[in-house]
Amino acid sequence: MQKARIKLASNNISRLNDICGMIKDIADKTKVEIRGPIPLPTKIMKVTTRKTVCGDGKASFDNFKKLKPHMQLLVSRSFQI
């Protein structure tokens, strides 16, 4: 038995679901058992920068939320005879 895990990530959830559907169609044609898509936790990537460029003065910071990637996991099994 061979096992493969496919981890997909994208900022656009609809495109991610389309790709998962394409992979499931290919797996059905090749008679491979596939489980998923299993949604993984969404992480928010933050960028912290200091407000003053020169470094003098008060130590104040800005936080910017940049990316929120959506991730899904597909698990496939292939049985060889």
N, C-alpha and C positions, 0 to 999 in steps of 0.2 A: 504494500500500500504506500503510495506517495501522497504527501500532503503539502499544500502550498497556502501561504497567507498573503493576501494582497491588501496593502494599506493605501488607501486613496485619500488625498487632501485637496481641498479647493476652497476658494472664497465664495463661490457661487454654488449654492446647494442644488439648484435645478440641474446644472451641468453635471454635478457629481452623481445625481440620481440617474441621469441619462447614460453615463458611462457604466454605472453599475448594471443597468438594464442590458446594455450591449454585451458585457462580460457574461451575464447570466444566459443570454441567448446563445452565445458561442459555447458555453458549457453544456447547454441542453443538446446542441447539435452533436457534440463530441461525446455525449453520454458520461459526463463527469458530474459527480455529486457535488453540489455547491451549497453552502450555507451563508446566509447574510442577505443584504448588507447589515452589519452590526454597527450602529452609531457609536462613535467614540466621543469622549468629552471635548467640548469646544474650548480652546484656550484663547485668551485675549492677550495679544502681544503689545506691551507698553514700551514706550521710549521716554526715558527721563533725561531732561536736559537742564542745565543751569541757566537762569534768566540772564545773568550778567556775563558778557563775553570775556572781559578782562580779568575777572576773578576777584576784584575788589568789592567791598561793600557787603551787604547782607547775603547770606547763603540761602537763596530762595530758588525753588525748582519748579519746572513745569512738567506735567505728565501728559503724554499724547498717546491715545489708543490708536494703533495703526491697523493691525490685521486681526481678523477673527476667522481663522481657517476652520472649516468643517471637515471632519475626518470620518471615514467609514472603513470597516474591515470585512473582507470576503475570505472565506475559508473553503478550499476545494480539496476533494479527495479523489484519487484515481486508483482503481484496483486493477492490478495486472494479473493475467492468468498464465 
